[in-house]
Amino acid sequence: MSWAVVAGSGFSGREFEMSEQERRTRQGADYENVGAEYMEQRQLQKGAAGWVLLAGLGVAYVISGDFAGWHFGLGAGGWGGLLIATVLMATMYTAMVFALAELSSTIPTAGGGYGFARRALGTWGGFMTGTAILIEYAIAPAAIATFIGGYVETLTGIGGWIVYLLCYLVFVGIHLYGVGEALKVTFGITIVAVVALAAFVIGMIPQFEVANLFTIDPTNAAGASSFLPFGVVGVWAAFPFAIWFFLAIEGVPLAAEETRDPSTDVPKGLIAGMAALLLFAVLVLVFGPGGAGSAAFTSDEMLAAPSVLPLALEEAYGGGNALVTFVNIAGLAGLIASFFSLIFAYSRQTFALSRAGYLPRLLSITTGRRTPWMALIVPGVIGLVLSIAGGSAGGVTLLNIAVFGATISYALMMLSHIVLRQREPDLDRPYRTPGGVATSGVALVLAVLAVIATFIVDVRASLITLGVYALFLAYFGLYSRHHLVAQAPEEEFATIERAESELAGS
């Protein structure tokens, strides 16, 4: 029996034949041929987005982190500690975005990081990366749902599971209707959130004083000062919270198969989105504590708040006003934008892993409107259960679980960039990372430090994530690696490379 690697997928004009024995022993995984009907039932809508919508998607993934989450870093490292952590994490994300821009232009599939790692690190590396990304994107919406619930309860008196359920029903429903419509709604909500951020910053400028940045009293920690009240270790402890200024921008490549020209649109969308997030991070980190005082953000009220920006304005102005009301209402759009866009992200990662056989294949079936309905609903149900079980008190733990999964994926994706640069220097790269492996190497080192930092902040969340990760890996090792799909685009990319290398060496 023979097997054609590129059975009409369009990824290569050549066909490579391999024997049944070769097929069943390649990289310790077993592949199965599927018919045209299998892939026809798993098609996404082509050409639904250009680079502007992708940039909006990238900002939408992250923007809730400007409204809440980052401020916990003030309690972990003080303003100076969080500032240094933010500069380091901004460096990591900027370097990573440049590396991902190259990878996404080279391997433009819905698998994103899984596809990159699959080609560079094999089936195990691909699955480990894809699973880490999936943990991040499936858990983060559950956490954000609890924040939305708390926010709505503050405004209306109605919160809890009813709000969580409505969030999932409404926003999963819009995604089921179609990706083009979903991305446009995401873009609109994100614009409202950006306006709320701009109003907050403008409102804080008259109240800004440099002394307000250093209102947290120094502790007895080594190296403690008014700049670093929790000492040098506070910088490291602030890493996971600095990440919230940028977390999930790496999800833009998941839209590659639904983009008009992925080789150019995805890199443009990634870089433009990152540039906007860098600006937002600077403005919020400087003018938030600079107007209200860093110590105010560490109060019990602030730490329990679903969105701290309205409370910070109240602190700065000594009470409520029209600006507080506006930011309070419009700021809800920031949480909704991230929740809504992360639904897109988890569905596409689930879809890609399922289509290739790493997860149950039923999860990748698409509707007549080319939306992966099972990949939208199943993780959504899991997220809803987690949000209800955790409630508002469990939101921070869920966020830390998401951060842990994210940092693991960052390290693996940057390793993939380095491996592909070294092993396949002649690979067609429509976009090339400035600085090459030096850039991705910086991101890799910082990502490893970020993984370690998650244990400093929340050991329980890190251990929970490792337990879930281990279950996924056991499923792959015992079952799914023996039932992979040969025609999945990410697998074809990797197999074509292997076959070409063998022909070149023969």
Protein Blocks (a to p, Z undefined) as FASTA:
>chain_A
ZZdfkgonopacbdcdddfklmmmgghiacddddfklmmmmcccehkbcfklmmmmmmmm
mmmmmmgojlmmmmmnojmlmmmmmmmmmmmmmmmmmmmmmmmmmmccfklmmmmmmmmn
ojmlmmmmmmmmmmmmmmmmmmmmmmmmmmmmmmnopgcjllmmmmmmmmmmmmmnomkl
mmmmmmmmmmmmmmmmmmmmmmmmmmpcfklmmmcccdfbehiafklmnojmlmmmmmmm
mmmmmgoklmmmmmmmmcfblmlmmmmmmmmmmmmmmmmmmmmmmmmmmmnopklmmpmk
lmmpmblklmmmmmmnopacfklmmmmmmmmmmmmmmmmmmmmmmmmmmmmmmmnomacf
klmpccfkopafklmmmmmmmmmmmmmmnommlmmmmmmmmmmmmmmmmmmmmmmmmmmm
mmmmmbccfbacehijmlmmmmmmmmmmmmmmmmmmmmmlmmmmmmmmmmmmmmmmmmmm
mmccfklmklmmmmmmmmmmmmmmZZ
